[in-house]
Amino acid sequence: MKCKLTGVCEVLAKSMESMRDIPLLLMRLVLAYGFYGPAKMKWSNMHAIGEWFESMGYPFPYVNAYIAGTVEALGVALLILGLGTRLISIPLIFVMLIAIFTVHLANGFEAGSNGYEIPLYYMIMLFTLLVYGAGKWSIDYFIHKSRD
């Protein structure tokens, strides 16, 4: 006799299959929103960000401030559109690694203590997008589909 629970799980899995791209879209939008504030802050006063980077001992602090601000701003646009999602995920992961090791690690894990919790979550979501791509609701999907 077949277990009724197994049948329920199979039905649930089949019904969820049609929604498998929703988490990818939501991750892109949440990440874009999360990077928007830091990108806006950097571009609104790049000199202050360069000074802050310098105070933390970053090499080439002003260059790195512009690089970080550009990657974040570009990330916002590309993640919203789902364009070049895998490609932009790589420098955004790198920005998060730098943020963790230079700012957040000393504060522990918890976000409430300015710890590395949020940057870690962002890295996990970015890694998911790197592995799975942007999903069906993206320009990447339509570009790929048009090539087939």
N, C-alpha and C positions, 0 to 999 in steps of 0.2 A: 504494500500500500504506500502510495506517495504521501509525503508529509505536506499537509496543507500550508504550512508556513513557507515551504520552499516554493510552492505555486504563487503565493502572495508576493514573495521576493522577486520572482521572475516577472510577474505582471508589473510590479513597481519599477523594476529595472528597465523594462521596455518602455514604460510611459515616461521615465526620466531621460531616456535617450534623446528625445526631441528637444530637451532643455539643456543639453550638455554644453552649449556655447554661452549660455547666460552667465555662468561664473566667470568666464574669460572676459566678457564685456564688462561685468561689474568690477572685476579686478583692474581693468584698464581705467575705468572711470574713477575709481577710488584712488588709484595711484596718481592719476592726472590731478585730481583735486588736492592730494597730499603734497605733490611737488609744486603746485601753483603758488602757495604762500611763500615757501623758501625762494623760489625763482623771482617772484615779485619783490621780495625783500632785498635780494641781492642786486637786482637791476635798479631798484629805487635809490640805493646808496652803495654803489660798488666800491667807492673809496673806503668807506667804513668797513666793509667786508674784507677788503685787502688788508687793512690795518689789523683786524681781528685775526685773520689768517697769519699775519706776520707775528702777532703776539703769541700764537701757538707754535711758532717755529716752522711753519710751512715753507718749503723752498719756493722761490718765485711767487710770493703770496698774491700779488695783484693779477698775475697771469692765471694762477689757479682759481682765483675768485671769478674771473671772467669765464674760465672753462667750466667751473661748477655751475655758474648762473646760466650759461648757454646750454649745457647738457640738461639742466632741469627745465628750462623754458621750452627747449626743443622736445623734451620728453612729454611735457604737458600736451603740446599740439599733436605729436605723433601718437600718443596713447589714446587721445580722444578719437582721432581718426582711424586708429588701427592701421597705421601706415608705418612700415619699417619696424614693427613691434619687436621682433626678435633682435634686430640690430640695435635699437635704442635701449633695450633692456641691459645690454652689456655695460655701456658706460654708466647707466644709472645704478647698476649693482656696484660698480667700482666707486661711485660717489658715496653710496651707502656704507661700503666697507671703510672708506676714509673717515666718514662721519662717526662710525662706531669706534674706530681705534683712536681718533684724535679728540673726540668730544664726549661720547656717551659711555664708553667702557668703564671709566673710572667711577661712574655714578651707579654702577650695578645694572640689573636687568630692568627694573620697573620703570615704566614710562612716566609715572608721577614724580620720579626722582631724576628725570632727564636721562634715564638709562637707555640701554640699547634695544629695548623691546620693540618700539615702532620701526626703527631702521631695519631690524631683523625681519619683522613681518613684511616690510616692503621688499626686502631681498628675496624672501620666499615667494612672494607674489610675482616679482620680476623673473625669478628663475622658472616659475610655472609658465609664464608667458614665453620665455626663451625656449622652453621644451615643447609646449603645445601650440604656440603661435597665438594669434589674436582672435581666432574663432570666426564664425560665419558672418558676424555683424562687424565687418571691418573692410577697409579698402584692400588690405593684404589678401583677404579671401577672394575678392572680386578680381584682383590682378592675377592671382594664381589660377582662378577658375577660367579667366579669359585666355590664358596660355594653353589650357588643356584642349 
